[in-house]
Amino acid sequence: LSILCLGDCQLHTSCGIQKCTTDFVSLTSHLNAALEDFDLEFCKALRAYSVCTYRNSKVCRGNLVYHSAVLGIGDLMTQRNCTKDGPTSSASPEMAHDPCNYSGYTEVREHRGGGKTPLPTYLFCGLFGDPHLRTFKDHFQTCKVEGAWPLIDNNYLSVQVTNVPVVPGSSATATKKITIIFKSYQDCTDQKVYQAMTDDLPAAFVDGTTSGGDGNTRSLHIVEKVSGKYIEMHARYIGTTVYIRQLGHYLTLAIRMPQELVMAYEESQDLQLCVNGCPSSERIDQSGHLPLPVMGKLLPWGAAAHPLSGYTLETATTKCHEKMLVKDIYFYSCVFDLLTTGDANFTAAAHSAMQDVEALHPSKEHWHIFPRSGGGGVGRDGRFFVSLGFLCLIFVAYL
């Protein structure tokens, strides 16, 4: 085969033509021309070869070996009477590997290992409200983290949020800016930067494009769900989905990402809120307790409550219950945010955050995080003590 070059070919490192050719050889080396289905299988392999070269057309356009391969494929298709449209080979684990499809890649690795291996583990992280953080470990925290902080910083993706105070005199903050960097990856995408700010939630990357890599494979693309209010980003090549919303004057973020990619970072990248949570000095809760917010300040447990926000505990509870029937930690975060800010948009933020969990979190049994009783316990007429990891919300219960 004149189109094959498996020796010391001088190829551009970003051009994947040699891999395409190696895969084609792997698919056809076992075929016997005397067999009845030879032409059928050979044509399927040729079409797979053609798809692979097309995927590399942009990065290989100046490569002579690439152009020779394209011409050779055309000649062989003519010789074997192969149609351009039709099934492609997938029996070979090498050929089944689509580097721009993370789920396909994991299937390949399972096939190579012989027998079944566990499916890839996906993790969820979310940030909303004042702000409340749900880490990849399903820890729920409320933090200050004023200014710019990294949520995620690994070898594939960087996500940074900028938070500002929401109420004068209170340490509570909310997110007004999100910057996301999808790092360049093989032939799937060039580096793409996305930036959202309050009242500026674009449906495109900063360079004006809406996708990365080959537009036909759509290995990375943005989908606008509600103009200026809700966008989704789908990075198929790293199995990652990101939701960003604007609710009121602030932004929320939810992300699902494979565990093995989440953990692909250097020691210098260990400050990641989604991975390790907020530093203890940045948590609003004190010694595990988040006192009732009143008059822009945090009052000790049991103090009289007459919030400046305009909401009492009873009216805030009623307001949150309108959208959130399950009294999980998202419900109580909603109540806390209303008492802190008086901004009803935080009710929608908590509700949407729960919807994002249901859409992206891989384990349904872990969607809802329920308070664990402790201290004074849970009672209808007593104080309500909510303990969850490092977060405790303390309210006078109206349950």
C-alpha positions in Angstrom: 0.0 0.0 0.0 1.7 3.2 -1.2 -0.4 5.3 1.2 1.0 3.7 4.3 3.9 5.3 6.1 4.7 3.5 9.4 8.4 4.1 9.5 10.3 7.3 10.2 7.8 9.7 8.6 8.4 13.3 9.3 5.0 14.3 10.6 3.8 17.3 12.4 3.3 16.4 16.1 -0.3 17.8 16.0 -1.2 15.8 12.9 -2.8 12.5 13.6 -2.5 10.9 10.2 0.0 8.3 11.3 -2.5 7.1 14.0 -5.3 6.9 11.3 -3.0 4.8 9.1 -2.0 2.5 11.9 -5.7 2.0 12.8 -6.5 1.1 9.2 -3.7 -1.4 9.1 -5.0 -2.9 12.3 -8.5 -3.2 10.8 -7.4 -4.9 7.6 -4.4 -6.9 8.5 -6.5 -9.9 9.5 -8.8 -9.8 6.4 -8.6 -12.6 3.9 -9.3 -11.6 0.3 -10.6 -15.1 -0.4 -13.4 -14.7 2.1 -16.9 -13.7 0.9 -17.2 -10.6 3.2 -13.7 -9.2 2.4 -15.0 -6.3 0.2 -17.6 -5.4 2.8 -15.2 -5.3 5.7 -12.5 -3.6 3.6 -14.9 -0.8 2.6 -16.0 -0.3 6.2 -12.3 0.1 7.2 -11.7 2.5 4.3 -14.6 4.6 5.3 -13.4 4.7 8.9 -9.9 5.7 7.6 -11.6 8.5 5.6 -13.4 9.8 8.6 -10.2 9.8 10.6 -8.4 11.8 7.9 -11.2 14.2 7.6 -11.1 14.8 11.4 -7.4 15.7 11.0 -7.9 17.9 7.8 -7.3 21.2 9.6 -4.1 20.3 11.5 -2.7 18.2 8.7 -3.4 20.5 5.7 0.3 21.2 5.1 1.4 17.6 5.5 2.4 15.6 2.4 1.8 12.2 4.0 -1.7 13.3 4.9 -2.5 14.3 1.3 -1.0 11.1 0.0 -3.2 9.2 2.3 -6.3 11.0 1.2 -5.5 10.3 -2.5 -4.8 6.7 -1.7 -8.1 6.2 0.1 -9.9 7.6 -2.9 -8.1 5.2 -5.3 -8.8 2.2 -3.1 -12.5 3.1 -2.7 -12.7 3.2 -6.5 -10.9 -0.1 -6.9 -13.1 -1.9 -4.4 -16.4 -0.1 -5.5 -16.8 1.3 -2.0 -19.5 3.9 -1.4 -18.6 7.0 0.5 -21.7 6.6 2.7 -22.2 3.5 4.8 -21.1 1.7 7.9 -17.6 2.1 9.3 -15.5 -0.4 11.2 -15.8 -0.4 14.9 -14.6 -3.9 15.8 -11.1 -2.8 16.4 -10.5 -1.1 19.7 -8.0 1.1 18.1 -10.4 2.3 15.5 -13.2 2.7 18.0 -11.2 5.2 19.9 -12.6 8.7 19.0 -10.2 11.0 20.9 -12.8 13.7 20.9 -15.5 11.6 22.6 -14.6 10.8 26.2 -17.4 8.2 26.7 -16.2 6.4 23.5 -12.6 6.4 24.8 -13.7 4.8 28.1 -15.5 2.1 26.1 -12.3 1.4 24.2 -10.3 1.0 27.5 -12.9 -1.4 28.8 -12.7 -3.5 25.6 -8.9 -3.6 25.8 -8.9 -4.8 29.4 -11.0 -7.8 28.5 -14.3 -8.2 30.2 -16.2 -5.5 32.0 -14.6 -2.7 33.9 -16.4 -0.1 36.0 -18.0 2.7 34.1 -16.2 6.1 34.5 -17.1 8.0 37.7 -18.5 11.5 37.2 -18.4 14.2 39.9 -20.6 17.2 40.5 -19.8 20.7 41.8 -22.1 23.7 42.2 -22.0 27.3 43.4 -25.0 29.5 44.1 -26.4 32.0 46.5 -24.4 33.7 49.2 -22.4 31.7 48.1 -23.1 28.0 48.9 -20.7 25.5 47.6 -21.3 21.8 46.9 -17.9 20.3 46.3 -17.0 17.3 44.1 -17.0 15.3 47.4 -20.6 16.3 48.1 -19.5 18.5 51.0 -21.8 21.5 51.4 -20.3 24.8 52.7 -21.1 28.5 52.9 -18.1 30.7 52.3 -17.0 34.3 52.1 -14.4 33.9 49.3 -14.6 37.6 48.3 -12.7 38.4 45.1 -11.3 36.0 42.5 -11.1 32.3 43.5 -10.4 29.1 41.5 -13.2 26.6 41.5 -11.4 24.2 39.2 -7.8 24.2 37.9 -6.6 21.0 36.3 -4.8 19.9 33.2 -8.0 20.2 31.1 -10.1 23.0 32.5 -9.8 26.1 34.6 -12.8 27.8 36.2 -12.5 31.0 38.3 -15.3 33.0 40.0 -15.2 36.5 41.3 -17.5 37.2 44.3 -18.6 40.5 45.8 -20.4 41.4 49.0 -24.2 41.4 48.8 -25.1 43.3 52.0 -23.0 46.0 53.7 -21.7 44.8 56.9 -22.2 41.1 56.1 -19.5 38.7 55.1 -21.8 37.0 52.7 -20.8 37.3 49.0 -22.3 36.2 45.6 -20.8 35.6 42.2 -20.7 38.4 39.6 -18.1 37.0 37.2 -17.1 33.6 35.9 -14.1 32.8 33.7 -13.7 29.4 32.1 -10.6 28.2 30.1 -11.0 25.0 28.1 -7.3 24.1 27.5 -6.2 22.9 24.0 -6.5 19.1 23.6 -5.1 17.1 20.8 -7.0 17.7 17.6 -10.3 18.2 19.5 -10.1 21.9 20.4 -7.8 24.9 20.5 -7.8 26.8 23.8 -11.1 28.5 24.3 -11.9 31.1 26.9 -15.4 32.0 28.1 -16.3 34.9 30.4 -19.7 35.8 31.9 -20.5 38.8 34.1 -23.7 40.2 35.6 -25.9 41.3 32.7 -23.5 39.9 30.2 -24.0 36.1 29.8 -22.9 35.5 26.2 -23.6 32.5 24.1 -20.1 32.5 22.6 -16.4 32.4 23.7 -14.4 35.6 23.9 -13.2 35.1 20.4 -16.7 35.2 19.1 -17.0 31.4 18.2 -19.5 29.1 19.7 -17.5 25.8 19.3 -14.0 24.5 19.5 -12.2 22.1 17.1 -13.9 20.7 14.0 -17.4 22.1 13.8 -18.6 18.8 12.5 -17.6 16.8 15.5 -18.8 19.4 17.9 -16.3 18.3 20.5 -16.9 21.6 22.4 -19.9 23.9 22.0 -22.1 26.4 23.7 -25.9 26.1 23.8 -28.0 29.1 24.7 -31.1 28.0 26.6 -32.5 31.4 27.7 -31.0 34.5 26.1 -28.8 36.3 28.5 -30.0 34.1 31.4 -28.9 30.5 30.9 -26.3 28.8 28.8 -24.8 25.3 28.7 -21.3 24.2 27.6 -20.7 20.7 26.4 -17.1 19.5 26.2 -17.6 16.0 24.7 -13.8 15.4 24.5 -13.5 15.6 28.3 -17.0 14.3 29.2 -17.7 17.6 30.9 -20.9 19.7 31.0 -21.2 23.2 32.5 -24.4 25.2 33.3 -24.2 28.9 34.0 -27.3 31.0 34.9 -28.0 34.6 35.9 -30.6 35.0 38.6 -31.2 38.5 39.8 -27.8 40.3 39.9 -25.7 37.2 40.4 -24.5 34.1 38.6 -24.7 30.4 39.5 -22.6 27.6 38.1 -22.9 23.8 38.0 -20.5 21.3 36.5 -20.2 17.6 35.9 -16.7 16.2 35.1 -15.1 12.7 35.1 -13.2 12.0 38.3 -10.0 11.0 36.6 -9.8 14.3 34.9 -10.8 16.3 38.0 -7.8 14.7 39.8 -5.4 15.4 37.0 -3.6 18.5 38.5 -0.2 19.4 39.8 0.6 20.1 43.5 0.7 23.8 42.7 -3.0 23.7 41.6 -4.3 22.4 44.9 -6.3 25.6 45.7 -9.6 24.5 44.1 -12.8 25.1 45.9 -14.6 22.3 44.0 -12.0 19.8 45.0 -10.9 20.8 48.5 -13.6 23.2 49.6 -13.1 26.6 51.0 -10.2 27.4 53.4 -11.4 27.4 57.0 -10.6 31.1 57.3 -13.1 31.8 54.4 -16.1 29.9 55.8 -18.9 32.0 57.2 -19.8 29.3 59.7 -17.9 29.6 63.0 -16.9 26.4 64.7 -19.5 24.6 62.7 -22.3 27.1 63.3 -23.8 29.6 60.9 -25.7 32.0 63.2 -29.0 33.5 62.1 -28.4 36.6 59.8 -30.1 39.7 61.2 -29.6 43.4 60.4 -26.7 42.6 58.1 -24.9 40.9 61.0 -24.6 37.4 62.3 -26.3 37.1 65.7 -25.5 34.3 68.2 -27.8 31.4 68.5 -31.0 32.2 70.2 -30.8 36.0 69.8 -34.0 37.9 68.9 -34.5 38.2 65.2 -35.9 41.2 63.4 -34.2 41.1 60.0 -33.5 44.2 58.0 -34.2 42.1 54.9 -37.9 42.4 55.4 -38.3 38.7 55.9 -38.9 36.9 59.1 -37.9 33.3 59.5 -41.6 32.4 59.0 -42.1 34.4 55.8 -38.7 33.3 54.4 -39.6 29.7 55.1 -43.0 30.2 53.3 -41.4 31.9 50.4 -38.8 29.1 49.8 -41.4 26.4 50.3 -43.3 27.8 47.3 -40.6 26.5 45.0 -38.9 23.9 47.1 -41.1 21.3 48.6 -38.3 19.1 49.9 -36.7 20.5 53.0 -33.2 19.6 52.2 -30.0 21.8 52.5 -31.0 23.7 49.4 -34.2 24.7 51.0 -32.5 25.9 54.2 -29.9 27.8 52.1 -32.7 29.6 50.4 -34.1 30.6 53.8 -30.7 31.8 55.0 -30.2 33.8 51.8 -33.6 35.5 52.1 -32.9 36.5 55.7 -29.4 37.8 54.7 -30.4 39.8 51.6 -34.1 40.2 51.3 -33.6 39.4 47.6 -36.2 36.9 46.3 -34.0 36.1 43.4 -32.0 33.9 45.7 -35.1 31.7 46.0 -34.9 31.1 42.3 -31.1 30.5 42.6 -31.6 27.8 45.2 -34.4 26.2 43.2 -32.3 26.2 40.0 -29.3 24.9 41.8 -31.4 21.9 42.8 -32.6 21.4 39.2 -29.0 21.5 38.1 -28.1 18.8 40.6 -31.0 16.6 39.2 -29.7 17.2 35.7 -26.0 16.7 36.3 -25.3 14.8 39.5 -24.6 11.1 38.5 -26.2 9.5 41.7 -29.9 10.1 42.2 -29.7 8.8 45.8 -27.3 11.7 46.5 -29.3 14.5 44.9 -30.8 15.7 48.2 -28.5 16.5 51.2 -30.6 16.4 54.3 -29.8 18.0 57.6 -28.6 15.8 60.3 -30.0 16.4 63.8 -27.6 17.3 66.5 -27.2 19.7 69.5 -30.8 20.6 70.3 -32.2 18.2 67.8 -35.1 18.8 65.4 -38.5 19.7 66.9 -41.6 21.5 65.9 -41.5 24.2 68.4 -37.8 24.2 69.4 -34.7 25.4 67.7 -33.7 23.7 64.5 -30.0 22.6 64.4 -28.7 21.7 60.9 -25.4 20.0 60.8 -23.8 19.0 57.5 -20.1 18.5 57.2 -18.6 21.9 58.0 -22.0 23.7 57.7 -24.5 24.3 60.4 -27.6 26.5 59.9 -29.3 27.4 63.0 -32.9 28.7 62.9 -35.9 29.0 65.1 -38.0 26.3 63.5 -41.4 26.9 62.0 -41.9 23.4 60.7 
